[in-house]
Amino acid sequence: MTSHVMRGGQRSMSQWWALAGFGAAVAAAALLGGLGVAGTAGEYQSLRQPEWAPPSAVFGPVWTVLYAMIAVSGWLVWRRTGWSPALNWYAAQLVLNAIWTPIFFGFGRYGLALADIVVLWVLIGVTVWKFRPISRTAAGLLLPYWAWVTFATALNAAIWQMNQ
């Protein structure tokens, strides 16, 4: 009985380490994005933008919540499947998420950033579709992210068009 309890405790501990791993992966994507925007609030404000563009101060809080949801979503799927093909899609969208900010702000390549975010949007959709049969909760946690990236895609397109 003691060994069963111990194994259950070890399993529980590994679950938390896995969640920490998903949090670290998402934090790495956020950090890469954060490095890409360090000191760019002025650049963002200097761009011609549509009237509906939010102030730069909105992005940090929104992304903090979304990144937490993204991490938990991946972890929920991992708990049920281990590393699976669905998580390959998850990882691919996370990479595109991470490189968008340096492309947009670091290089000022608004058209290339738009191409990146369009593919990101598609990959989020595929990830939601792949996650849904495994965990509806995990898929649902990605829906606000997908909605925000939809908005960000429209904003990226408008800024690219207005600043050519």
C-alpha positions in Angstrom: 0.0 0.0 0.0 2.8 2.4 0.8 4.5 1.8 -2.6 1.1 2.5 -4.3 0.8 5.8 -2.4 4.4 6.7 -3.2 3.9 6.0 -6.9 0.7 8.1 -6.9 2.7 10.9 -5.2 5.5 10.6 -7.7 2.9 10.7 -10.6 1.3 13.8 -9.0 4.7 15.5 -8.7 5.6 14.7 -12.3 2.3 16.3 -13.4 3.3 19.5 -11.7 6.8 19.4 -13.2 5.1 18.9 -16.6 2.9 21.9 -16.0 6.0 23.9 -15.1 7.6 22.7 -18.3 4.7 23.9 -20.4 4.8 27.2 -18.4 8.6 27.5 -19.2 8.0 26.8 -22.9 5.3 29.5 -23.1 7.5 31.8 -21.0 10.3 31.3 -23.5 8.0 32.3 -26.3 6.8 35.3 -24.3 10.4 36.3 -23.4 11.5 36.1 -27.1 8.5 38.3 -27.9 9.3 40.6 -25.0 12.9 41.0 -26.1 11.5 41.9 -29.5 9.4 44.7 -28.1 11.7 46.1 -25.4 11.7 49.8 -25.9 9.3 49.7 -28.8 6.2 51.4 -27.3 7.4 54.6 -28.9 7.8 52.8 -32.3 4.3 51.3 -32.0 2.8 54.8 -31.1 4.7 56.4 -34.1 3.1 54.0 -36.6 0.0 55.1 -38.5 -2.7 52.9 -37.0 -6.4 52.4 -37.4 -8.7 54.2 -35.0 -9.5 50.9 -33.3 -5.9 50.1 -32.4 -5.4 49.6 -28.6 -2.7 51.5 -26.7 0.5 49.6 -26.2 -0.2 49.2 -22.5 -3.1 46.8 -23.3 -0.9 44.1 -24.9 1.1 43.0 -21.8 -1.9 42.2 -19.5 -3.7 40.5 -22.4 -0.8 38.3 -23.3 0.0 37.4 -19.7 -3.5 35.9 -19.3 -3.4 34.3 -22.8 0.0 32.7 -22.2 -1.2 31.2 -18.9 -4.1 29.7 -20.8 -1.9 28.4 -23.6 0.4 26.7 -21.1 -2.5 25.0 -19.2 -4.1 23.9 -22.5 -1.0 22.1 -23.6 -0.5 20.5 -20.2 -4.1 19.2 -20.2 -3.5 17.5 -23.5 -0.1 16.1 -22.4 -1.7 14.7 -19.3 -4.0 12.6 -21.4 -1.8 11.6 -24.3 1.8 12.3 -23.4 3.6 13.9 -26.3 1.3 13.4 -29.2 0.8 14.7 -32.8 -1.6 17.3 -31.4 1.2 18.7 -29.3 3.4 19.0 -32.4 0.8 21.5 -33.8 0.8 23.2 -30.4 4.6 23.6 -30.5 4.6 24.8 -34.1 2.1 27.6 -33.3 4.1 28.6 -30.3 7.2 29.0 -32.4 5.3 31.2 -34.9 3.9 33.2 -31.9 7.5 33.7 -30.6 8.9 35.0 -33.9 6.1 37.4 -34.8 7.2 40.1 -32.4 10.9 40.2 -33.6 9.7 40.2 -37.2 7.3 43.0 -36.7 9.2 45.2 -34.3 12.8 44.1 -34.4 13.0 44.0 -38.2 10.0 46.3 -39.0 8.9 43.8 -41.6 5.1 44.3 -41.3 4.3 42.3 -44.4 6.4 39.3 -43.3 4.9 39.6 -39.8 1.5 39.4 -41.4 2.4 36.2 -43.3 3.6 34.8 -40.0 0.5 35.7 -38.1 -1.8 34.3 -40.8 -0.1 31.0 -40.6 -0.1 31.3 -36.8 -3.9 31.8 -36.9 -4.3 28.7 -39.1 -2.1 26.6 -36.7 -4.0 27.7 -33.7 -7.2 26.6 -35.4 -5.6 23.2 -36.3 -4.4 22.9 -32.7 -7.9 23.6 -31.3 -9.3 21.0 -33.8 -6.7 18.4 -32.7 -7.1 19.2 -29.0 -10.9 19.0 -29.0 -11.3 15.2 -29.1 -8.6 14.9 -26.4 -9.8 17.7 -24.0 -12.6 20.1 -24.7 -11.3 22.2 -21.9 -7.8 22.4 -23.5 -9.4 23.4 -26.8 -11.6 25.9 -25.1 -8.7 27.5 -23.4 -7.2 28.3 -26.8 -10.3 30.1 -28.1 -9.6 33.5 -26.5 -6.0 33.2 -27.9 -7.4 32.5 -31.3 -9.8 35.4 -31.0 -7.0 37.8 -29.9 -4.8 36.6 -32.8 -7.7 37.2 -35.2 -7.8 40.8 -33.9 -4.0 41.1 -34.0 -4.0 39.8 -37.6 -6.4 42.6 -38.6 -4.3 45.1 -36.8 -1.1 43.9 -38.4 -2.7 44.0 -41.8 -4.0 47.6 -41.2 -0.6 48.8 -39.9 1.2 47.2 -42.9 -1.2 48.8 -45.3 -1.1 52.2 -43.6 2.8 52.3 -43.3 4.0 51.2 -46.7 
